[in-house]
Amino acid sequence: MSNQLGAAYEARALQYLRRQRLTLVARNYRCRRGEIDLIMRDPDDVLVFVEVRARRQRDFGGALESVTTRKRQRLVAAAEHYLATQTTAWPACRFDVIAFDGPPEAAPQWVRNAFDGSG
């Protein structure tokens, strides 16, 4: 998938989450350990690490199935790095996945607490 198309899915996910009353904290956080597409704060003051996944076709499985164990481990490592660099202590964190199967205009599937911090 091209960077431009990936950015369109991320923009769509951000728009969707904002409508659900989440607030953007950071976008495309990168470190040596991995990358986090979106970091959001939900109305209950929970820090939410969001992975945006998309599959235009389901030939090799859907977007949700593409979040492998290795990908989860990299997300957890990047989240740990992010938290270590912050001065704000967050009372709670979670990992969500926004999945698109089809074009960016398709309705997203939002999976809250998609996996725990153990990767």
C-alpha positions in Angstrom: 0.0 0.0 0.0 1.4 3.4 -0.9 2.2 6.0 1.7 -0.4 8.3 0.3 -3.1 5.7 0.6 -2.0 4.7 4.1 -2.2 8.4 5.1 -5.8 8.5 3.8 -6.8 5.6 6.0 -5.1 7.2 9.0 -6.8 10.5 8.4 -10.1 8.6 8.1 -9.4 6.8 11.4 -8.5 10.0 13.1 -11.7 11.7 11.9 -13.8 8.7 13.1 -12.1 8.7 16.6 -12.6 12.4 17.0 -16.3 11.9 16.3 -16.2 9.3 19.2 -14.9 12.1 21.4 -11.3 11.0 21.5 -8.6 13.7 21.4 -5.4 13.5 19.4 -2.2 13.4 21.5 0.3 12.4 18.8 0.4 11.1 15.3 2.9 8.7 13.7 5.1 8.4 16.8 8.3 6.6 15.7 11.2 5.3 17.7 13.8 2.5 17.1 11.4 0.0 18.7 8.4 0.6 16.3 5.7 3.1 15.3 2.3 4.0 16.6 -0.1 5.4 14.1 -2.3 7.4 16.5 -2.1 8.2 20.2 -5.4 9.4 21.5 -7.0 10.3 24.8 -10.5 9.1 25.5 -13.1 10.9 27.5 -12.2 8.9 30.6 -8.6 10.1 30.4 -7.3 6.8 29.1 -4.3 7.0 26.8 -5.1 4.9 23.7 -2.5 3.6 21.3 -4.2 3.0 17.9 -3.0 0.8 15.1 -4.7 1.6 11.8 -4.8 -1.4 9.4 -6.3 -1.6 6.0 -6.8 -4.2 3.3 -8.3 -3.1 0.0 -9.0 -6.7 -0.8 -9.4 -9.7 1.4 -7.3 -12.1 -0.7 -4.9 -12.6 2.2 -7.2 -12.1 5.1 -8.8 -9.0 6.5 -7.3 -6.0 8.1 -7.8 -7.2 11.7 -6.0 -10.5 10.9 -3.0 -8.5 9.8 -2.2 -7.5 13.3 0.3 -10.3 14.0 2.0 -11.2 17.2 5.2 -9.5 16.0 3.3 -6.3 15.2 1.7 -6.3 18.6 5.1 -6.7 20.2 6.5 -3.8 18.3 3.4 -1.6 19.2 3.9 -2.5 22.9 7.6 -1.7 22.7 6.9 1.6 21.0 4.2 2.5 23.6 6.6 1.7 26.4 9.2 4.0 24.9 6.6 6.7 24.4 5.5 6.5 28.1 9.1 6.6 29.3 9.6 9.9 27.5 6.5 11.6 29.0 6.3 13.7 32.1 2.5 13.1 32.4 1.6 9.9 34.3 -1.3 8.3 32.6 -3.7 6.3 35.0 -4.5 3.8 32.3 -3.6 2.8 28.7 -5.0 0.5 26.1 -4.3 -0.7 22.6 -7.1 -0.3 20.0 -7.2 -1.2 16.3 -9.1 0.6 13.6 -9.5 -1.7 10.6 -10.7 -0.9 7.1 -11.6 -3.6 4.6 -12.1 -1.8 1.3 -11.5 1.8 0.3 -10.7 4.6 2.8 -14.4 5.6 2.6 -15.5 2.2 4.0 -16.8 2.1 7.5 -14.1 1.4 10.0 -14.2 -1.4 12.5 -13.0 -0.2 15.9 -11.8 -2.8 18.3 -11.2 -1.4 21.7 -8.7 -3.3 23.9 -7.7 -5.3 20.9 -4.8 -6.8 22.9 -3.1 -6.2 26.2 0.3 -4.8 26.9 2.0 -8.2 27.0 2.0 -8.1 23.2 
